[in-house]
Amino acid sequence: MPYDLLIKNGTLVDGTGSPRRTADVAAKDGFIAEIGKIKDGAATTIDAEGLIVAPGFVDPHTHYDAQICWDPQMTSSSWHGVTSVVMGNCGVGLAPCRPEVREIAAHDLVNVEGIPIEVLRRGITWDWESFPSYMEAAGRRGSAINLSFLAPLTPFRHYVMGEESMERAATARETEKIAALLHEAVAAGALGFSHTTGIQHVGYKGRPLACRLADRAELSAYAHVLRDLDKGVIEITLTQKFGHIQDHELELLKFLLEESGRRVTWLAIFDLEDQPQASFETLQRSDELIRLGAIPQMTCRPLIAEIEFKSGMAFSLMRAWQPAVGQPPEKLKQLYADPDFRRTVTDEMNRGVFRRNWQRVEVCDVGKPELRSLIGKTMAQIAKERGREGHEFELMLDLAIENDLNISFTQALFNTNEGRLAKLLSDPRPMIGLSDAGAHVSLLCDAGYCTYLLGHWVRELEAISLEYAVKRITSEPADFFGLKDRGRLATGNKADITIFDAGKVGSARRGTMKNDLPGGGKRLVMPATGVIHTFVNGVQVYNNGRYTGATPGEVLRS
């Protein structure tokens, strides 16, 4: 029989963890039709000799909720062989949304996902109100890759409670209405719901993200929606103390498992440089719940944040930083010089991830030529040279003001110890994901974690096998979220296929800045190397690394 697509002579790594083998793959009408030694011809034939043929990668943790309005490619993810993404994570999103609440929903994304409000005002199309209509709008626009959605609790609470959603728990009647909307969303194909307890997650006007105010009675009602429908999962940002899981968080995981009867994925496992046992202790403490279906997520990349001061988003995850978010440059310079602002931010910073980390904060660019000697130096070095040890943050703000805000830094936050991270990656308990693709756009870009795993951990360090790595980023996340017919190369499955050069595949440790958001807004992107061809539902979307313009992606429903 003639096929639509024939991939010949490739080395097949099928996503199951089985040993690689040489085989041809044929596709017809969007499905894999045959695997083996194939003699029949096809409309399109790809010679994959010397290349790896794998299932398309599945990213379980993205924030493309707004970007789907203006970017059909879903960059940077699609550059890296990702063919399916899950969005709506961390309890924040854009649906359901009444017209009068749109500004609140957009500002939630500003604060939680680090996207400038001007970009959102220009880019969001608002051609929906309900959650099902949000998914339908995504399908109408077209996408290069497959899109799937968790129902984030915050906009559901906004929809029913208005601004009071950020002030209190829902009443019994309000909870009933929210649960009905959630039932509608999951019945229409949402993969479940998402939530956060993270104190860093603040929303409109610096108030707590609305879902953080949900009490146990609410969460029980929402969990019972999944139990009643017998489908869906729960995603929750949980660890209020980075790298550690606390007793009350373990108890909440157990509660969600029992109330829903469904699986839960939670954030996050991080390796901390100054607390080398924290991640392993977290896995040990949560082991029983992991066996019951509460699966933690981790990333395989060092988290390297880009810090710039002109947008006001430099430390937008911090509560004390909220007065800077969305402010114009002149106002920012005044704020950065304000002693009270400096003191409150420093107090919060000393309790958080910046504690004792100034040796990992490095100048990467400056505006004034006479200060270019600072590039490559750490803030610890500069503070020592200038006699400002112990006052590194204030010095950082002084440098920003001195450069008219045209200065940027990088900071390695987590996952910098490769020996410990190799052990975590070899542990089958965590799900590998946590790219946050589409969020924190001026701070970091970890959308290239799949190619980083294959290039750095498989090829360069030989810490894990290719077969194991491919399984971790294909069938494992697909199975967890119930993405049927995805994540494996098998006859009858959808023809989501990534072809890459194992000797070249990879991505950098840091992203590069582009001005390609709506209105010319800035974001970090992460180019890929070694990803040759990508097919989604049997249609080629990348040919020799170049986008074909095709939009065969589907909305994947539970």
URZI-V583476 format. One line per field, one symbol per residue. ss: DSSP state (A for helix, B for strand, O for the rest). psi: psi as a letter, one per 30 degrees, with the letter a starting at -180 (. if undefined). A space follows every 50 residues. Layout:
BEGIN
ss->???
psi->???
END
This chain:
BEGIN
ss->OOBBBBBBBBBBBOOOOOOOBBBBBBBBOOBBBBBBOOOOOBBBBBBOOO OBBBBOBBBOOBOOOOAAAOOOOOOOAAAAOBBBBBBOAAAOOOOOOOAA AAAAAAAAAAAAAOOOAAAAAAAOOOOOOOAAAAAAAAAAAOOOOBBBBO BBAAAAAAAAAAAAAAOOOOOAAAAAAAAAAAAAAAAOOOOBBBBBOOOO OBOAAAOBOAAAAOOAAAAAAAAAAAAAAOOOBBBBBOOOOOOOOOAAAA AAAAAAAAAAOOOBBBBOOOOBOOBOOAAAAAAAAOAAAAAAOBBBBBOO OOBBBBBBOOOOOOOOOOAAAAAAOOOOAAAAAAAAAOAAAAAAAAAAAO OOOOOOOAAABBBBBBOOAAAAAAOOOBAAAAAAAOOOOOOAAAAAAAAA AAOOOOBBBBBBBBOOOAAAAAAAAAOOOOBBOOOOBOOOOOOOOOOOAA AAAAAAAAAAOOOOOAAAAAAAOOAAAAAAOOOOOOOOOOOOOBOOBBBB OOOOOBOOOOOBBBBBBAAABBBBBOOOBOBBBBBBOOBBBBBOOBBOOO OOOOBBOO
psi->kklekkjkgljkjfffflkllkllkkkkhflkfkkbjkflalekkkjgkg lkjllkljjfilhgeeffffjffhkfeffggkfklkaglggkagklklef geeeeefeeeeefhkkeeeeeeekfhhleleefeeeeeeeekkelkklkl jkeefeeeeefbfffgfllkleeeeeeeeeeeeeeeeffkgalllkgkff jlbkgglkkefffkaeeeeeeeefeeeefhlllkkkjejfjkfkklefee eeeeeeeeefgllkklkljkkkegiffeeeeeeeegeeeeffgjkllllg lkjjkkjlfffggehffkeffeffkgkleeeeeeeffkeeeeeeeeeeef faffkggffgjkkfklekefgfffkfklfeeeeeeghgkfheeeeeeeee eeghgiklllkjelhfjfeeeeeeffkfekkkbhfgkflhffeljgfgee eeeeeeeeeefhflleeeeeefgdeeeeeeghjkglfkjkkflkijkkkl jfffklllfklkkliglkgglklkljllkgjekkkkhfkkfkjhfkkffk igkljkl.
END
